[in-house]
Amino acid sequence: MDWNYEYANYLDEEGIKAIQKLEKESNTIIMAYPTPPEPASLDKATKQKIEALEKKLCVRLVAYETHS
């Protein structure tokens, strides 16, 4: 996986390399967070919009609460 350093600025080069090594060994993509994100509390209409966009784009979307 290519790392977006703008969002992973809390990891040093050693940490990134360790995660990348584990990704290769496990044939997985591993996401790193400085703190576990909280799933967003969404109303039914927003969930339906997300589901429609997932179908349209053929992707899986995940909504988290913002850290503001």
C-alpha atoms as a printed R data frame, in Angstrom:
   type eleno elety resid chain resno       x       y      z
1  ATOM     1    CA   MET     A     1   0.000   0.000  0.000
2  ATOM     2    CA   ASP     A     2   1.247   3.484 -0.784
3  ATOM     3    CA   TRP     A     3   1.373   5.590  2.330
4  ATOM     4    CA   ASN     A     4  -0.187   9.028  2.543
5  ATOM     5    CA   TYR     A     5   2.312  10.724  4.833
6  ATOM     6    CA   GLU     A     6   0.080  13.786  5.242
7  ATOM     7    CA   TYR     A     7  -2.329  11.708  7.325
8  ATOM     8    CA   ALA     A     8   0.204   9.321  8.847
9  ATOM     9    CA   ASN     A     9   2.525  11.981 10.241
10 ATOM    10    CA   TYR     A    10   2.409  10.368 13.687
11 ATOM    11    CA   LEU     A    11   4.354   7.329 12.390
12 ATOM    12    CA   ASP     A    12   8.095   7.350 11.923
13 ATOM    13    CA   GLU     A    13   9.831   5.573  9.043
14 ATOM    14    CA   GLU     A    14  10.542   2.506 11.210
15 ATOM    15    CA   GLY     A    15   6.865   2.187 12.153
16 ATOM    16    CA   ILE     A    16   5.734   2.504  8.544
17 ATOM    17    CA   LYS     A    17   8.228  -0.130  7.399
18 ATOM    18    CA   ALA     A    18   7.074  -2.509 10.148
19 ATOM    19    CA   ILE     A    19   3.441  -2.138  9.061
20 ATOM    20    CA   GLN     A    20   4.347  -2.567  5.385
21 ATOM    21    CA   LYS     A    21   6.304  -5.729  6.234
22 ATOM    22    CA   LEU     A    22   3.316  -7.150  8.104
23 ATOM    23    CA   GLU     A    23   1.044  -6.249  5.168
24 ATOM    24    CA   LYS     A    24   3.292  -8.224  2.810
25 ATOM    25    CA   GLU     A    25   3.528 -11.186  5.187
26 ATOM    26    CA   SER     A    26  -0.240 -11.310  5.744
27 ATOM    27    CA   ASN     A    27  -1.264 -10.261  2.220
28 ATOM    28    CA   THR     A    28  -3.552  -7.627  3.741
29 ATOM    29    CA   ILE     A    29  -3.958  -3.865  3.872
30 ATOM    30    CA   ILE     A    30  -3.516  -2.545  7.391
31 ATOM    31    CA   MET     A    31  -4.900   0.837  8.408
32 ATOM    32    CA   ALA     A    32  -3.189   2.741 11.214
33 ATOM    33    CA   TYR     A    33  -4.933   5.249 13.479
34 ATOM    34    CA   PRO     A    34  -3.417   7.336 16.267
35 ATOM    35    CA   THR     A    35  -6.565   6.585 18.294
36 ATOM    36    CA   PRO     A    36  -9.365   4.199 17.384
37 ATOM    37    CA   PRO     A    37 -11.978   6.118 15.388
38 ATOM    38    CA   GLU     A    38 -15.590   6.209 16.533
39 ATOM    39    CA   PRO     A    39 -18.123   4.972 13.981
40 ATOM    40    CA   ALA     A    40 -20.363   7.853 12.952
41 ATOM    41    CA   SER     A    41 -23.917   8.001 14.222
42 ATOM    42    CA   LEU     A    42 -25.885   8.337 11.005
43 ATOM    43    CA   ASP     A    43 -29.551   8.855 10.370
44 ATOM    44    CA   LYS     A    44 -31.412   6.538  8.013
45 ATOM    45    CA   ALA     A    45 -31.331   9.005  5.102
46 ATOM    46    CA   THR     A    46 -27.554   9.421  5.334
47 ATOM    47    CA   LYS     A    47 -27.035   5.649  5.517
48 ATOM    48    CA   GLN     A    48 -29.141   5.255  2.386
49 ATOM    49    CA   LYS     A    49 -27.077   7.907  0.586
50 ATOM    50    CA   ILE     A    50 -23.878   6.108  1.564
51 ATOM    51    CA   GLU     A    51 -25.245   2.766  0.387
52 ATOM    52    CA   ALA     A    52 -26.332   4.287 -2.943
53 ATOM    53    CA   LEU     A    53 -22.892   5.830 -3.441
54 ATOM    54    CA   GLU     A    54 -21.210   2.514 -2.582
55 ATOM    55    CA   LYS     A    55 -23.241   0.785 -5.277
56 ATOM    56    CA   LYS     A    56 -22.564   3.523 -7.813
57 ATOM    57    CA   LEU     A    57 -18.799   3.604 -7.169
58 ATOM    58    CA   CYS     A    58 -18.333  -0.125 -6.392
59 ATOM    59    CA   VAL     A    59 -16.519   0.688 -3.152
60 ATOM    60    CA   ARG     A    60 -17.035   0.209  0.574
61 ATOM    61    CA   LEU     A    61 -17.411   3.476  2.474
62 ATOM    62    CA   VAL     A    62 -16.847   3.855  6.214
63 ATOM    63    CA   ALA     A    63 -18.030   6.915  8.156
64 ATOM    64    CA   TYR     A    64 -16.263   7.990 11.345
65 ATOM    65    CA   GLU     A    65 -16.968  10.839 13.729
66 ATOM    66    CA   THR     A    66 -14.698  13.815 13.095
67 ATOM    67    CA   HIS     A    67 -11.944  14.705 15.537
68 ATOM    68    CA   SER     A    68 -12.499  18.430 15.805
